[in-house]
Amino acid sequence: MSINETVYRVIFTRKPYFIGSGIRKEGDFYLCKSIIKSEIISLNSLAGEICLLCDENRTIGDIHKGLIKIYEDVDSDKIAFDLCIYVSKLERIGVLTTYKY
């Protein structure tokens, strides 16, 4: 099994859940409330799109496919890398979780 297959299996099969309080688009940014910090968080367009794609059914792999459609001019590997980084950051600020409570 190659490293790419291992990474895909381990990371891209996880399901992130949006746990922030609402999300809305404001110009080029998205706003939502963090449940950890109890404050309004401003997200860039990629972070906002990731949050909008999170639901009970989509895996990180599914979200990756959705982002590829949105950002057609960006390399798939770049989107995958950014997606993994953003999911981690969004978990830390209390907007997403990959654990179902």
C-alpha positions as CSV (number, residue, x, y, z in Angstrom):
1,M,0.0,0.0,0.0
2,S,1.4,3.4,-1.0
3,I,1.6,6.4,1.4
4,N,-1.1,8.1,-0.6
5,E,-3.4,5.2,-0.2
6,T,-2.7,5.0,3.5
7,V,-3.2,8.8,4.0
8,Y,-6.5,8.6,2.0
9,R,-7.8,5.7,4.1
10,V,-6.9,7.2,7.4
11,I,-7.8,10.8,6.8
12,F,-10.2,11.0,3.9
13,T,-12.6,8.5,5.4
14,R,-13.2,10.7,8.6
15,K,-16.4,12.6,8.8
16,P,-16.1,16.2,10.1
17,Y,-19.2,17.7,11.7
18,F,-20.0,21.5,11.8
19,I,-20.5,22.3,15.5
20,G,-20.4,26.1,15.2
21,S,-23.5,28.1,15.8
22,G,-24.7,29.1,12.3
23,I,-22.7,30.2,9.4
24,R,-23.3,33.0,7.0
25,K,-21.5,34.7,4.1
26,E,-20.5,38.3,4.6
27,G,-18.8,39.6,1.4
28,D,-15.6,37.5,0.8
29,F,-15.8,36.0,4.3
30,Y,-18.0,33.7,6.4
31,L,-19.0,34.3,10.0
32,C,-19.9,31.7,12.5
33,K,-19.9,31.3,16.3
34,S,-17.3,29.0,18.0
35,I,-18.7,26.8,20.7
36,I,-15.4,26.7,22.5
37,K,-14.6,30.4,22.5
38,S,-18.2,31.7,22.5
39,E,-17.3,34.4,20.0
40,I,-17.9,35.2,16.4
41,I,-15.2,33.8,14.1
42,S,-14.4,35.2,10.7
43,L,-13.4,32.6,8.2
44,N,-11.9,33.0,4.7
45,S,-13.7,31.5,1.7
46,L,-12.0,28.1,1.8
47,A,-12.8,27.6,5.5
48,G,-16.3,28.7,5.0
49,E,-16.8,26.4,2.0
50,I,-15.5,23.5,4.1
51,C,-17.9,24.2,6.9
52,L,-20.8,24.4,4.5
53,L,-19.9,21.0,3.0
54,C,-19.7,19.3,6.5
55,D,-22.8,17.3,7.4
56,E,-23.6,13.9,8.8
57,N,-22.9,12.1,5.6
58,R,-19.8,13.6,3.9
59,T,-16.3,12.3,4.5
60,I,-13.2,14.5,4.1
61,G,-12.8,12.7,0.8
62,D,-16.3,13.8,-0.3
63,I,-15.6,17.4,0.8
64,H,-12.3,17.2,-1.2
65,K,-14.3,16.2,-4.3
66,G,-16.7,19.1,-3.7
67,L,-13.9,21.6,-3.3
68,I,-12.3,20.4,-6.5
69,K,-15.5,21.4,-8.3
70,I,-15.5,24.8,-6.7
71,Y,-11.8,25.5,-7.2
72,E,-11.3,24.0,-10.7
73,D,-8.1,25.9,-11.4
74,V,-6.3,24.7,-8.2
75,D,-4.3,21.4,-8.1
76,S,-6.1,18.5,-6.4
77,D,-3.1,17.8,-4.2
78,K,-3.0,21.4,-3.0
79,I,-6.7,21.3,-2.2
80,A,-6.2,18.0,-0.2
81,F,-3.3,19.5,1.7
82,D,-5.2,22.7,2.5
83,L,-8.3,20.8,3.5
84,C,-6.4,18.7,6.0
85,I,-4.8,21.8,7.5
86,Y,-8.1,23.7,7.7
87,V,-10.0,20.8,9.3
88,S,-7.4,20.7,12.0
89,K,-7.5,24.4,12.6
90,L,-11.3,24.5,12.5
91,E,-11.4,21.7,15.1
92,R,-9.0,23.7,17.4
93,I,-11.2,26.8,17.3
94,G,-14.4,24.9,18.0
95,V,-16.1,25.1,14.6
96,L,-15.7,21.5,13.5
97,T,-15.2,18.1,15.1
98,T,-14.4,14.7,13.6
99,Y,-15.9,13.1,16.7
100,K,-19.6,12.5,16.9
101,Y,-21.0,13.3,20.3
